[in-house]
């Protein structure tokens, strides 16, 4: 290997696990003087990819890998390759982008009962756009509400009222766009406390928001009451369906009780829904929907005075690869309603088995009444749930740690529907409880961040920022 491509491995530290490839692959801090052979590059990357795939293929990873089918991914990658070099910003050269994105938006709007809007007002039609992910979908909706309230109500110090379980993307959007985010504690059922949110509404409130389902506990906020509250004050209501928007409609069709959260409710004015989760598309795609075109236009950016000509873009990105739109479109068509229903049926069968198994463990309880995303906490104050998580990690499980209250959750995806996986999880969970009753060390490793109430917030933020710095270290 050319000497200039090597770099001495850095000494170990709290982030040493982030760099497992320093020991057995070259590290590049500058372009190599000579080009590497393509077959050699592919061989190296295939080895790395295979090594990482082995973890989620076991079905022991919560969320993250939603489909898990190698043939499905191979199909999407082939479709992506056909359009990967195409720039969606240049619609004169790639009108296919219009077909692909418009049809994706239309199909998602239909799934989320966009027809109900026209039933109430024949002049109104649900519309939307394709974004890079749920965070962008959420932030664009926030931007649209800010611009709408500034124009229609003269609000210069905008506020949004949300439950504390709302996704951090709302805090990010508030930070970026100068919106005060009023976070209200949830009720005893861990869902949005509508009465408390009503008390937080002021003359500067531009919108409310809720989750379907929320990430921590997998619960759907009471959108019927939120819809009424939004109509009462003449403000917007965003339904964050990034996690559940592409699964809950099919769960409902299977006969499960799913509280309405979509455009059937007259107060819902926008929805975010990730196609790269339970839509089973490639990563980097989401849909943001609006109740009408006027609201969608408030997220647009255009410039008429640039020396380079007229400029306009619908979302935050300028240039975008058409490969994402093409592969998302192909994923949706290749599954169809029957494919999504079958996937939902398999997921709920696994989720039901897991919930039933947890119900047989007296030391644990499920938070609220979830569907596919199941949050667990200890019923015994002396039992540290993070010790349970430590044990599960030793068995190869990767769950998500929660705080306030301390807990863990497993988001059931198709890999968890593999034969024997739900049963193995329940058995390991039982053993984890036994382990947690007499752990070998007093402090759980997985609880160092989420459960560390004695650690100052500023110190935790410094650790998080150091971790982000480390993600860019070669």
C-alpha positions in Angstrom: 0.0 0.0 0.0 1.4 3.5 -0.9 2.9 5.1 2.2 1.0 8.4 1.7 -2.3 6.6 2.1 -1.5 5.3 5.6 -2.0 7.1 8.8 -1.0 6.0 12.3 -4.0 4.9 14.3 -4.9 7.4 17.0 -4.8 6.2 20.6 -8.0 4.8 22.1 -10.5 6.8 23.9 -14.2 7.1 24.5 -14.7 7.3 20.7 -12.4 4.5 19.7 -15.2 2.2 18.7 -16.2 4.7 16.0 -13.0 3.9 14.0 -12.8 0.1 13.6 -11.3 0.3 10.1 -8.1 2.2 11.0 -6.3 -1.0 11.7 -7.0 -3.0 8.6 -7.7 -0.4 5.8 -5.7 2.6 4.5 -6.7 6.0 5.9 -6.8 8.9 3.3 -6.1 12.4 4.5 -5.2 13.5 0.9 -5.8 12.3 -2.6 -3.6 9.3 -3.4 -0.9 10.2 -6.0 -2.0 7.3 -8.2 -5.5 6.0 -8.8 -6.5 2.8 -7.1 -7.9 -0.1 -9.2 -11.7 -0.1 -9.2 -11.9 -3.8 -8.5 -9.7 -3.3 -5.4 -11.9 -0.4 -4.2 -15.0 -2.6 -4.6 -13.4 -5.5 -2.9 -12.6 -3.3 0.2 -16.1 -1.7 0.3 -17.9 -5.1 -0.1 -16.0 -6.5 2.8 -16.9 -3.5 5.0 -20.5 -3.6 3.9 -20.9 -7.3 4.5 -19.4 -6.9 7.9 -21.9 -4.3 8.9 -24.9 -6.0 7.3 -24.4 -9.1 9.4 -25.6 -7.1 12.5 -29.0 -6.0 11.2 -29.6 -9.2 9.2 -30.0 -11.0 12.5 -33.2 -9.0 13.3 -31.7 -7.7 16.5 -31.5 -4.1 15.5 -34.4 -1.8 16.5 -35.7 0.3 13.6 -33.0 1.6 11.2 -33.3 -1.2 8.6 -36.9 -1.3 7.7 -37.2 -3.8 4.8 -34.1 -6.0 5.1 -34.7 -7.8 1.8 -31.5 -8.1 -0.2 -33.4 -8.6 -3.5 -35.5 -5.6 -2.7 -32.5 -3.4 -2.1 -30.7 -4.8 -5.2 -33.8 -3.8 -7.3 -33.9 -0.3 -5.8 -30.1 0.2 -6.3 -30.5 -0.8 -10.0 -33.3 1.8 -10.4 -31.2 4.4 -8.6 -28.3 3.8 -11.0 -30.5 4.6 -14.0 -31.0 8.2 -12.6 -28.2 8.7 -10.1 -26.5 11.3 -12.4 -29.7 13.3 -13.1 -30.2 16.6 -11.4 -33.8 17.2 -10.4 -33.3 20.9 -10.3 -33.0 20.9 -14.1 -36.6 19.8 -15.1 -36.2 20.8 -18.7 -33.5 18.1 -19.1 -35.2 15.5 -16.8 -39.0 15.8 -17.1 -39.1 12.3 -15.6 -38.5 13.9 -12.2 -41.9 15.6 -12.5 -43.6 12.3 -13.2 -41.8 10.5 -10.4 -42.1 13.1 -7.7 -45.7 14.1 -8.5 -46.9 10.5 -8.5 -45.1 9.8 -5.2 -46.8 12.8 -3.6 -50.2 11.8 -5.0 -50.0 8.2 -3.8 -48.9 9.2 -0.3 -51.7 11.9 -0.2 -54.3 9.2 -1.2 -53.0 6.8 1.5 -53.4 9.6 4.1 -57.0 10.4 3.1 -56.3 13.5 1.1 -59.6 13.0 -0.7 -61.4 14.0 2.5 -60.1 17.5 2.0 -61.8 17.9 -1.4 -65.0 16.4 0.1 -65.2 19.4 2.5 -64.0 22.0 0.0 -64.1 21.0 -3.7 -61.7 23.9 -4.5 -59.0 22.5 -2.2 -56.5 19.7 -2.9 -53.8 18.1 -0.8 -50.4 18.8 -2.3 -46.8 18.3 -1.2 -43.1 17.8 -2.1 -40.3 15.3 -1.8 -37.6 16.1 0.8 -34.3 14.5 1.9 -35.9 13.1 5.1 -38.2 13.6 8.0 -36.3 16.4 9.5 -36.5 18.5 6.3 -40.2 17.7 5.9 -40.8 18.9 9.5 -38.7 22.0 9.2 -40.3 23.1 5.8 -43.7 22.8 7.4 -42.5 25.1 10.2 -41.1 27.5 7.7 -44.5 27.5 5.8 -46.4 28.3 9.0 -44.0 31.1 9.9 -44.4 32.7 6.5 -48.2 32.2 6.5 -48.6 33.8 10.0 -46.3 36.7 9.1 -48.3 37.4 6.0 -51.9 36.7 7.2 -51.6 37.7 10.9 -48.7 40.0 11.1 -46.9 37.7 13.6 -43.3 38.7 14.0 -42.4 36.6 17.1 -43.8 33.2 16.1 -44.5 30.3 18.5 -45.4 26.7 18.1 -47.0 24.6 20.9 -45.9 20.9 20.9 -45.8 18.0 23.4 -42.3 17.3 24.9 -42.2 13.9 23.0 -42.1 15.6 19.6 -39.1 14.9 17.4 -35.9 17.0 17.9 -36.3 18.2 14.3 -38.9 20.6 15.6 -36.3 22.1 18.0 -33.9 22.2 15.1 -36.4 24.0 12.9 -37.2 26.5 15.7 -33.5 27.2 16.0 -33.0 27.7 12.3 -36.1 29.8 11.6 -36.4 31.9 14.8 -39.6 30.2 16.1 -40.1 29.8 19.9 -41.0 26.2 20.5 -43.3 25.8 23.5 -42.8 22.3 24.7 -45.6 21.0 27.0 -45.3 18.0 29.3 -47.3 15.0 28.2 -50.2 13.5 30.2 -50.3 10.4 32.4 -50.9 8.3 29.2 -47.6 9.8 27.7 -49.6 11.4 24.9 -50.0 15.1 24.2 -51.9 16.9 27.0 -54.3 18.9 25.0 -55.6 21.0 27.9 -52.1 22.0 28.8 -51.4 22.8 25.1 -54.5 24.9 25.0 -53.3 26.9 28.0 -50.0 27.5 26.2 -51.6 29.0 23.1 -51.0 32.8 22.7 -51.7 35.5 20.1 -48.3 34.6 18.6 -49.0 30.9 18.2 -48.7 29.9 14.5 -49.3 26.1 14.8 -49.6 23.0 16.9 -48.0 19.7 16.3 -48.3 16.1 17.4 -46.8 12.7 16.5 -48.2 9.6 14.8 -46.5 7.8 16.3 -43.9 9.5 18.6 -40.4 8.1 18.6 -39.9 7.5 22.3 -43.0 5.5 23.1 -44.6 4.7 19.8 -47.9 6.4 20.7 -50.3 8.5 18.6 -51.2 11.9 20.1 -54.9 12.7 20.4 -55.3 14.4 17.0 -59.0 14.7 17.1 -58.8 17.0 20.1 -55.7 18.8 18.6 -57.7 19.3 15.4 -60.5 21.0 17.3 -58.0 23.2 19.2 -56.3 24.3 15.9 -59.7 25.2 14.4 -60.7 27.0 17.5 -57.7 29.3 17.2 -57.4 29.5 13.5 -53.9 28.1 13.5 -52.1 25.2 11.7 -51.7 21.6 12.9 -48.8 19.5 11.8 -49.0 15.7 12.1 -45.6 14.2 12.3 -46.1 10.8 10.6 -42.4 10.4 9.8 -42.3 7.1 11.8 -45.8 5.7 11.5 -47.3 7.5 8.5 -46.5 4.7 6.1 -47.5 1.9 8.5 -50.4 3.0 10.6 -52.9 3.2 7.6 -52.2 -0.4 6.8 -52.4 -1.5 10.5 -55.8 0.2 10.6 -56.9 -1.7 7.5 -56.0 -4.9 9.3 -58.5 -4.1 12.0 -56.3 -2.7 14.7 -57.5 0.4 16.7 -55.6 3.4 15.2 -56.6 6.9 16.3 -57.1 9.1 13.2 -54.3 11.6 12.6 -54.5 12.4 8.9 -56.5 14.7 6.5 -59.8 13.1 7.7 -59.5 15.6 10.5 -60.4 19.2 9.4 -57.8 20.8 11.6 -54.8 18.9 10.2 -53.0 21.2 7.8 -49.8 19.3 7.1 -48.3 15.9 7.5 -44.7 14.6 7.2 -44.3 10.9 6.1 -41.1 9.1 5.5 -40.9 6.9 2.5 -37.4 5.7 3.5 -38.8 4.0 6.7 -41.9 1.9 6.3 -42.3 3.0 2.7 -39.3 0.7 2.1 -37.5 3.2 -0.2 -33.8 4.0 -0.1 -32.5 6.4 2.6 -32.8 10.1 1.8 -36.5 10.6 1.0 -39.6 11.9 2.8 -42.9 13.5 1.8 -44.3 16.7 3.3 -48.0 17.2 2.5 -50.1 20.4 2.9 -53.9 20.8 3.0 -53.7 23.4 0.2 -51.4 25.0 -2.4 -51.3 28.3 -0.6 -49.6 26.8 2.4 -47.1 24.8 0.2 -46.0 28.0 -1.5 -44.9 29.4 1.8 -42.1 26.9 1.9 -40.7 27.7 -1.6 -37.7 29.9 -2.3 -37.2 32.0 -5.4 -34.9 34.7 -6.5 -35.5 37.0 -9.4 -32.5 39.4 -9.2 -29.5 37.0 -9.4 -27.1 37.7 -12.3 -27.1 34.0 -13.1 -30.8 34.1 -14.0 -34.1 33.2 -12.4 -33.8 30.7 -9.5 -36.4 28.7 -7.7 -36.4 25.6 -5.6 -39.2 23.9 -3.7 -37.2 22.5 -0.8 -33.9 23.3 1.1 -31.7 21.4 -1.4 -30.7 22.8 -4.8 -29.3 20.0 -6.8 -30.8 16.6 -6.0 -30.2 13.2 -7.5 -33.2 11.8 -9.4 -32.1 8.4 -8.3 -33.8 8.9 -5.0 -37.1 9.8 -6.6 -36.9 6.9 -9.1 -36.1 4.3 -6.4 -38.8 5.6 -4.1 -41.4 5.5 -6.9 -40.2 2.0 -7.8 -40.4 0.8 -4.2 -44.0 1.9 -3.9 -45.1 0.4 -7.2 -43.3 -2.9 -6.6 -45.2 -3.4 -3.3 -48.6 -1.9 -3.9 -51.4 -2.0 -1.4 -51.1 -5.8 -1.0 -47.4 -5.6 -0.3 -47.8 -3.0 2.3 -50.7 -4.8 3.9 -48.6 -8.0 4.1 -45.7 -6.2 5.6 -47.9 -4.6 8.2 -49.5 -8.0 9.0 -46.1 -9.6 9.6 -44.9 -6.6 11.7 -47.9 -6.6 13.9 -47.8 -10.4 14.4 -44.2 -10.0 15.7 -45.1 -6.9 17.8 -48.1 -8.7 19.3 -45.8 -11.6 20.3 -43.3 -9.2 21.9 -46.0 -7.3 23.8 -47.5 -10.5 25.1 -44.1 -11.7 26.2 -43.4 -8.5 28.1 -46.7 -8.8 29.8 -45.5 -12.1 31.4 -42.5 -10.3 33.0 -43.8 -8.7 36.3 -40.8 -6.5 36.7 -41.4 -4.6 33.4 -44.2 -2.7 31.9 -45.1 -1.3 28.5 -45.5 2.5 28.3 -48.9 3.4 27.0 -50.7 1.4 24.3 -48.4 1.2 21.3 -48.6 -0.7 18.1 -45.3 -1.4 16.3 -42.9 0.6 18.5 -42.8 -0.7 22.0 -41.3 1.2 24.9 -40.5 -0.7 28.1 -39.7 0.6 31.6 -39.1 -1.0 35.0 -42.0 -1.4 37.5 -39.5 -1.8 40.3 -37.5 1.3 41.4 -34.6 -0.9 42.4 -34.3 -2.4 38.9 -32.3 -0.3 36.5 -33.7 -0.8 33.0 -30.3 0.2 31.5 -28.7 -2.9 33.2 -31.3 -4.9 31.2 -30.2 -3.1 28.1 -26.6 -3.9 28.8 -27.4 -7.6 28.9 -29.4 -7.3 25.7 -26.5 -5.6 24.1 -24.3 -8.5 25.1 -26.7 -10.8 23.2 -26.3 -8.7 20.1 -29.5 -6.5 20.5 -29.3 -2.8 19.7 -32.2 -1.0 21.3 -32.9 2.7 21.8 -32.4 4.2 25.2 -35.0 6.6 26.5 -35.1 9.2 29.3 -37.9 10.9 31.4 -38.8 8.2 32.2 -35.8 5.8 31.8 -36.7 3.1 29.4 -35.8 1.3 26.2 -37.8 0.7 23.0 -37.8 -1.8 20.2 -39.2 -0.5 16.9 -40.4 -3.6 15.0 -39.5 -3.8 11.4 -39.5 -6.6 8.8 -36.1 -8.0 10.1 -37.8 -8.7 13.4 -40.4 -10.8 11.6 -37.8 -13.5 10.9 -38.7 -16.9 12.4 -37.7 -17.1 16.1 -36.7 -13.4 16.5 -39.6 -12.2 18.7 -39.3 -15.3 20.9 -35.6 -14.8 21.3 -36.1 -11.2 22.3 -38.6 -12.1 25.0 -36.3 -14.8 26.4 -33.3 -12.5 26.4 -35.4 -9.8 28.0 -36.3 -12.2 30.8 -32.6 -13.1 31.3 -31.8 -9.4 31.2 -34.1 -8.8 34.2 -32.4 -11.5 36.2 -29.0 -10.0 35.3 -30.2 -6.5 36.3 -31.2 -7.7 39.8 -27.5 -8.4 40.6 -25.4 -6.6 38.0 -21.6 -7.0 38.2 -21.1 -3.2 38.3 -23.2 -0.5 39.9 -23.5 1.8 36.9 -25.0 0.5 33.6 -22.9 1.2 30.6 -25.9 2.0 28.4 -27.3 4.4 31.0 -24.3 6.7 31.2 -25.9 9.3 28.9 -29.7 8.8 29.1 -29.9 7.9 32.8 -27.2 10.2 34.1 -29.4 12.8 35.9 -26.4 13.9 37.9 -24.5 14.9 34.8 -24.9 18.7 34.0 -26.7 19.4 30.8 -23.8 21.5 29.5 -21.4 18.6 30.0 -23.7 16.3 28.1 -23.9 18.8 25.3 -20.1 19.0 25.2 -20.0 15.2 24.9 -22.5 15.2 22.1 -20.6 17.9 20.2 -17.4 16.0 20.7 -19.0 13.0 19.2 -20.2 15.0 16.2 -16.6 16.3 15.8 -15.4 12.7 15.9 -17.7 11.6 13.0 -15.5 13.8 10.7 -12.1 12.5 12.0 -10.4 10.2 9.4 
